[in-house]
Structures are given as structure tokens and as C-alpha cells.
Amino acid sequence: MAEQDATPVFQIQRMYLKDLSLEQPNSPQILLEQQQPQVDINLSMAASGVADGVFEVTVTATVTTKVGDRTLFLIEAKQAGIFEIRNVPQDQLQGILSIVCPQMIYPYLRAIVSDVCTRAGFPPIMLTEVNFQAMFEAQQAQAQNGNGSGVLSSAN
């Protein structure tokens, strides 16, 4: 019986845009408003197994822009990647899925959100840089205090 190769493997199989939506529910009337809009940005991340040693990691940005209490536009973009990760200690796997993979996906998500804003006729919104390691460490600390599950994940 041949000995199995235990060399750690980390490879990007594919990056892709999983979902994208743009809504302008109050157009065209709201486009005549002269007030400065309020921008709210929410980010979430999810990871799931696809096959043995293969994982899908998704980073989602939801950008809501309002003038007063009326929505100017809403963008939701989900950028995903499929990663092959094998022969990595279990205690390191969650860090790779929660830090390394999202760091690789996020620049694509930033570009998509900016491009959609521009194509919709608005000034581009540039998502700020995100420290996924700090997010992961904060989430781990929260889980150790009994306030979480220990897995960085969120939206569907």
C-alpha cells in the first residue's frame, strides 16, 4: 500500500461572482434630491465544504444608500472562491477559511461594488480595506466567552 502524501495543499480552484443585485426603488424622483446621501455598508463572510478538501468561501457586501428615509440605491454583491485545502491541521483550517481566503476574494468584491455604482450613474463607492485577521480574532474571543459558535460566518 502506497504511503499517502501529507504535504499541505492550498490552491485557488476558481473565483467567481456568485450573486449581484442593484435596486433603485425610488428612481427617478429621488435622483433630483440635492441632499447628501447616507451610506451604510455591511460585510459578511461564509465558508462551507463542497467536497473532501474543497471549500467555497463567500464574502458579501450590502451597500444601502439613503436620502432621508428613502432608499437611493441598494447593492448586494457576493464574490466567492473555491479553494482546495488539504493536509492542514484542523486548528489552522478555520484561520485559512476566515482570513486567507477572504483576503484573496475581497479585492474582486471591492471592484465590483465600485463598478456597479458607476454603471448605475452614481459616484463609485470604494469599500475600505478590511483586516480579516482582526475580525477572526475578535470573533474567536467572543466564542470563548460563550457568545458565539467559534466559526466566522454570516449571511446566505
N, C-alpha and C positions, 0 to 999 in steps of 0.2 A: 504494500500500500504506500503510495507516494505521500510524502510529508507536505502538508498544506503550507503555502507561502503566507507568512504572518506579517508581511510588510504592510504598513499603513497605506491606505489609498484615499486620496481626496481629489475628485475630478468634477468639473462642471460638465454635465451632460447637455444642458440646454438652458437658455434664458429666454423668457417669453412674456408678453403682455397677456395676462390672464383675463382681465376684465377692465373695461373703461366706460364711464358714463359721464355725460355732461348734461346738466339741466339748467334752463333759464326760464323758470316758471312765470316770471313777471315781465318778460320782454314783450313788446318793445317799450312799454311805458316807463319802466324803471330805468331804462338807458338814458332817459332825459334828466334824471336826478343829478344834481350838482354836489351832493354831499359825499364826503369821503366814506368809502365802504369799510365795514368791519370784517376782518378776515380771521377765520377760525380754522386751524389745521390740526387734524388728529392722525396719528400714525399707529399702526398695529402690525403685528407680525405673527405668523403661524407656521408651524412645521409639522409635517406628517410623513409617515413611511409610505412609500409607493410599492416597493418590493424589497427583498432582502438586500440591505446595504444601499438602498436608493431612497432618497428623501426629496420631497418637494418643500421648498421654503417660499413663503409668500409675504411680501411687505405691501401694506395697503395705506394709501394716503387719501384722506377725505378732507377736501377743502370747501368750506362753506363761506360765501361772501354775502354780506347783508348790508342793505341801506335801511337804517331804522329796523323795523321788524319784518321787512320783506326781503326775500332771497333774491340777490342779483344773479348769482350762479352757484352751482354745486358741482364739484368734480369728485368722482371716486375712481381711483386707479389702483389696480392690483398688478404688481410686477412679480413674477415668480421665477424660480430656478429649480432645476432638477440636478441634484448632486449625488455622486456615488461616494459613499464614505464607508470604508471597510477597515477592519482590524484596528480600530481606535478604541482605547479603553472607555467603558461606559461613562465614567465620571468626566471624561473630556468631550464626549459626543454632544451633550446638551450645550456646552460652550461654543462648539463649532456651529451647531444649528442656530444658536441665538446671537452669535457675534460675527463670526467669519462670513457665513453665507449672506446674512442681511447686508453686511458692508459691501459685498460684491453686487448685490441686487440694487441697492439704494440709488446709485448714480443714474441708472436707467429710469427709475421712477421719477427722480427729480427732473430729468429731461422731458419726460412725457407730460408731467403736470405743467411745466413751463410752456411746452409746445401747444397743448390743448387750450391754455388761456389765450395765447396769442392767436390761434386759429379761430377762437370764439369772438375775437375782437376786443379783448381786454389786455391790459399790460401783463406781462408774464409774472407769475408768482414763483419765486425761487425758494424752494424748501431749504431750510438751513441744514448744515451738517448735523449728523446725529452720532452720539457716542453710544454705540450698541453695547459696548462692554460695561459702561456705567449703568445703562438700563438693565442689563442682565444681572449685574452685581446687586443693584437695588432690589430687583425682583427676588433674587436668591435670599437676601437679607429679610425681606418681607415674608418669604416662605418659611424661613427658620423661626420667625416669630409667630408662626401659626396663622398668618393672614393670607396665605396663597398656596398654590399647589406645587411650586418648585419648577414649573415649566413656563417659559415665556411664550405666551400665545394670546391670541385675541380673535378678532372678527372673522366671520365666514366670508 
